[in-house]
């Protein structure tokens, strides 16, 4: 007796994204993702003023080495532009103007919380 397996897939287009106004974003602070871990929602951005600890809201954290733009010198929710990957991200800025080791310590503490 023959055995048949039926499988199906569908392709859902996400459609075109709204255009990003690069002239606005490039006038913001520039940062580079210094540390990112897919097992944790937090990541570290290196800016001119030091290191910032951010929490990603939805989606995956940016890749290490990605160039990002936004206002990294204030606390709270913020939208940032990931220019390397071409999209806007929602984040929560937890700390800013840290040294590298302070940022790593804060990230380790936040990622170990349940």
N, C-alpha and C positions, 0 to 999 in steps of 0.2 A: 504494500500500500504506500503510495507516494506521500511524502510529508511536505507541506507548503508553509512557508513563512511569509507573511505579508508585512511589509514595512512601508512607512510613509514618512515624508518629511515636508516641511513647508518653509518657504523663505519669506520672511517678513522684512520688507524694506523699512529702514528707519527714516527714509526720506531725507531731503536736504536739511542741513542744520541752518539755523539763522546765521547770517554773517556776523563775524566778530570784528568789532571796531579796533583794529590794531593800533591806530594812532592814540586812542585813549589808554589802552593797556601799556603801551611802550613808554608812556609818560609816568607810569607808576614805578615803585621800587622793583628792582630786578633781583631775583634770587636763583640759586641753584640747589636742587634737592641733594643734600649731603648724605642723608641716610633714610632708607625706606625699608619696611619689612612687610611682606604680604600677610603675615600672621598677626599684625597689629594695625589698628586704624591710625596710629600716629606716625608722623614723619618729620624730618628736620630740614629746614631751609637755611642755607648760608646767604646772608645779605651783607651789604656794605657795613652795617652797624653791628653785626654779630650773627648769632644763630637764633632761629625762631622754631618753636615747637608747635606744630599744627596737628589737628585731628581731622581726618577725612570724613565727610558726611555723605555716604552713598558712593557706590562705585568702588574702584580699587585705588590704593595709594599711587601717586606718580612714581615713575621709575627713577632710580638714582641717576643723577647727572642731568635730569630734565631742567630746562630753563623755564622759570615761572615769573609772573608779574602780578603785583598787587600791593596792598598796604599792609606790610608785615610788622609795623611798629605800633600796634594797638591790640587790645584784647577783644575777643568776641567773634561772632560769626562774620564771615567775609567770603566774597567770591574772588577767586584768583584765576588767572589765565595761564594755562599750561601751554606755552608756545611750542615746545618740542613735540607735543602730541596733538596740539590743535583743538583744545576744548576748554570750557570754563568748568571750574570745580567749586563746590561748596565746602568750606572748611570752618573750623573753630580754632582761632589763634589762642593758644593756652599760655605761652611765654614768648618773650622776645628780648633781644639784646643780651643773649647768653653767650658764655664761652662754649667751645665745642664740648668739653667734658661736662659742663652743667647741662647742656642740652641732652647728651647721651644719658646722664643720670636721671633726668626728668622723664625721658622716653622709657627707660627701663622701669622706672617706678610706675608710670601710667600703664604700660603694657602688661605689668604683672597683676594689676587690679582685675577682679572678676567683672 
